[in-house]
Amino acid sequence: MTAAPAWALELVATVCADAGVAPPRLAWRRRAGEASTGVTRRHDEIVAVRAGTDALDHRLTLLHELAHWLSPTASRVRRGRSTHHGRAFYAITFELYRRHGLTDADALRLESSRYRSALRHAAALGVPGAEVALAEHRAALRARPRRRWRVLVPEHRIRLECRGRWTVCGTCGQRVVGRNLARIRRARRPLRHLLMTAA
């Protein structure tokens, strides 16, 4: 871990002072790629950034994580929909971007490269340029050729095996995790699946 740059520490202090909240600790690392990544861990009171080579993306990533720091802690609403990157979050996020040196065009470009739902929320929030960017994105999706699928492994009974730290289907080797693993373990009769791939 390297020392966080002075501008980043100053930005954390300013954003949190403006919002009237205690600032998190800032952990800063470098990464080889162009884009930066970040995470906010409330229980540890820390915002961590792995900074890539794009200086503008450093700022956006830090502000994105600070928006998580400022957002309400509730992470779920009815019907199980996550609010982690929901409308309320993006209302805070785009305001921080605008207030702290990012143009709307840069914010839309960089944010939507990670989270496509950002365009929909930005358009609903009236961020300039968001409706055009959303329409272009949807047009590009419609213009893409449909993928052709082929069966890689025919339908078969799922036989769970442990391979290292993973649980897999013993026939096709596909990892089985989370809800699917729990459902298969609870099933009263053997479940089946098939493995497909896009041609």
N, C-alpha and C positions, 0 to 999 in steps of 0.2 A: 504494500500500500504506500502511495506517495502522498506528500502533503497537498492538501487542496489549494488551488490557486487563490490569490487574494480576492480577485473579482467574484469568485464563487462564494467565498465566505461572506463577503459584503452583500451579495445578492440574497443569500439565506437570511442574514440579519435584517435586511430592508423589507423583504417580503413578509417575514414573521412579525416585525414591528408594526408594519402597516395593518396587518390582520389582528394584532393584539394577542398573539399566541407565542408560547415559548418555542424557540428554534430547536430543530433536531441537531444531532451531531452529524457532520458531513464526512463520509468516507469517500476517498477519491482514488481511483486506479486508472491505469492506462490500458488500452487494448489496441490490437494491430489494425483492425478494420476502420473504415471511414465513419460508420455510424456509432453513436454512443448507446449505452444501455443503462438502466437505472432501476432501483427498487426502493420502496419505502417500507420500513418495518416499524410500525407504531410501538409494538411491545418492547422493542429495543431502543426506541427513540432515536432512530438513525435513518438518514437518507444516504444511499450508496449510489455512486455513479462510476461507471467504467467508461472513460472518455476515449473516443476514437480520434481520428485525425481531423475531422470537420469541426472547426471552432464554433460555427453557428449552431451545430447540432449539440455541442456541449451545453450551450445556454438553454436550448429548447428542452433537452433531457432533464436538466436540473429543475427548470420551471415546471415541467410535467410532474416530476416527483414532489415538488413543493405543493402543487395543486392537490395531490393525494394527501399530503400532510395537513392541508387546510380543509379538506372535504370532511363531511360528517362521517362518523365511523361505521354507520350501518352499511352493510355490504349487499343486502338482499332485499327485494321487495316481493310483492305477491307474485304467484306463479313461477317462483324460482328465478326470475330475471335478475341478473347481476347489475348493480349500479356502479360497479367499479370504474367503468368507462361509459357512464350514462350521461344524460343531458345535464344534470346538475353539476357533474364533474367538469364537463366541457365548458359550462358557463364560467366557472372559475378559471379553467386553463387558458381559454382564449383571451380572457381579460388580463391574466398575468403576462401572456405573450405580448399583447399590445402595449401594456404599461412598461415592460422591461426590454424593449428594443428589438422585437421581431415584427416584421411586416406581416400583414394578414396572408399575403401570397406565400411567404416562406413558412409561416406556421401551418398553413393548409398542406403545403407540399410535404414537409417533413413529418407532420403528425399523421397524415393519411397514408404515408408510405409504411407505417407500422400498423395503424388501426383504421381500416377502411370505414368503419362506422363513424369516425370523426367527421367525415364529410356530411353525413346525414344530420348529425347533431349541429354542426357548424351552420348548415343551411337553415335549420329550424331556429337557431339563435340569431340569424341575420348577419353572420360574418361575411363581409364583402368578398365576392368571388367564389363563395362556397357553392351556391346553386349551379353556377357554370361548371365548376370542377366535378360536382356530383353528377350532372347530366352527361359530361364527357366520360366519366367513369362507367356509368350505366350503359352508355352507347358502346363503349369498348367491350364490355361484358357481352352485350347482345351480338356483337360482330365476331366474337371468337367462334371458331369452328367447334361443333359439338364433339366431345370426346367419345371415342369408341372403346367399349369395354370388352374384355375377353376373360374367360375363366382360366385362372392360373392353376388352382387346385379344385377339383370337383367337390360337390357337397359331401360332407363327411361328418361323422360324430366327433364332437369335441372331447378330446382326451387330455386332461390337464397334466402337465409335467413341470417340474422345477428345473430351470437351467440357470445356474448361478443365482442371481437375486431376482430373476424374472420367472413368472408363471407363463407357460406357453401351451399352445395346442400341440400335442405330440405328433399329429399327422402333418400339419402344414408349417409348424414352427412359429405361427403368428403369436405375438405377445397378447396376453389377456389381462386387462387391468381394470381397476376401479369398479364401477357399477356392473359392468359385464362379468367380471370375475365373481363378484358377490352373487349375481343372478344365477350363474352357472353352478356355483357351489350349493345354492339353495334349491335348485331344480329337483323335482321328484323323479323326472325321467331324463335321459340323456338329451342334450341339445345338439343341434347340428349347425354348421355354417359352411360357406365356401369362400375361397379367396379369389378376388378378381383384380385385374390390373388394367390401367388405361393404355390402349394401343397407340 
